[in-house]
Amino acid sequence: MTMDAPGRRPRWVSVFAVAALVVGVLPGCVTDLVDPMELPDAKIAVRLWDSESGRQRRDLMDELAGKPGQKRREGVLDLGNLSPRAAALSAGGPANPATRYPGRLALIDPRSREIEIVEEAPPGARPLSWSPDRSRLLYSSDRQGGRLRLFELNFTTREVRPVAVGPENKLAGAHLGDDGYAYAVVQLDEEGAYDLQIRRTVSRGPDDVVDEGVAVRHFATSRDGRFVVYAPYRPEELARFADRHPRIVAHDLESGSRRELAPGLHPVVTPDGQWVVYSARSGDAERTVRIRVDGSGRTAVGPSVRNEETPAVSPDGRYVVYVSEHNGLDRLFVKRFDGSGDRLLFDDAAVEWPIW
């Protein structure tokens, strides 16, 4: 279901004249701002709240931030509460932001800023990965039995099917080439022990274990299926999750080699498979950084003028979107791969977890 109707401007579509205003851009760069019409027309998948729900959710988060046990940032991995619904039981049920304001899986057109709500996905679904041909979208949801599961929506048939079935919680996942997937699982036994693995699956073959004893919130793969890139936490490190980033790992599935790149979160691989783009800590904020898969060439993607989280790279490799707070809500920003043209892209909704 799209949010627009024939003959009138979509309810959540930004007015171009308003979007042209300078919002937190670098001095002297006004004429060099990314023009939305120069962006590829490939849609960006996000978890989205309309502005009203977004503000109500933020108000509730701020209210809970002062209560005992609520100091951790939302979205931080906690193996004791693997799904929003489970976490809600320990956070006051409907008073939990993830339960009361779950958001919706949505697609944003980067040129027109039109929004399409993905009706096939339940509330709270989080986008994870586009297939190489962009005909299928992988997402996670906890709406079946309260456990995190992976599902894939085929946009040609509009059919949804489960991926990597099994009893374990699936913390993250990504397409692996045309017919495979990589995914992270965690299983807790009755004594509270963790079984943590990163696996890969391809058609007509058994699953392989890529790594063990680690937990990840997000990981990505290269378009050709050669590299799996993730930020692994050991169980003993989870208590320090909000204070220290793990070292991102690039795992070459062809050679079996594994290389540690740099501390960071939310790594994504550029379409040519040459670069990893991720969020790195800089003082008290996050900034967008890129590094080659061989560990060389680490550099910031432009000067940091705001907190930058969860980057995603355009299908042509020329642009990077990221999430940053603006007017009290998490909004979508864009800049070129060289860091120039940094600007607010979308101001009509609150978003998180962009996948381009």
Order of alpha helices (4+ residues) and beta strands (2+ residues): alpha-beta-alpha-alpha-alpha-beta-beta-beta-beta-beta-beta-beta-beta-beta-beta-beta-beta-beta-beta-beta-beta-beta-beta-beta-beta-beta-beta-beta
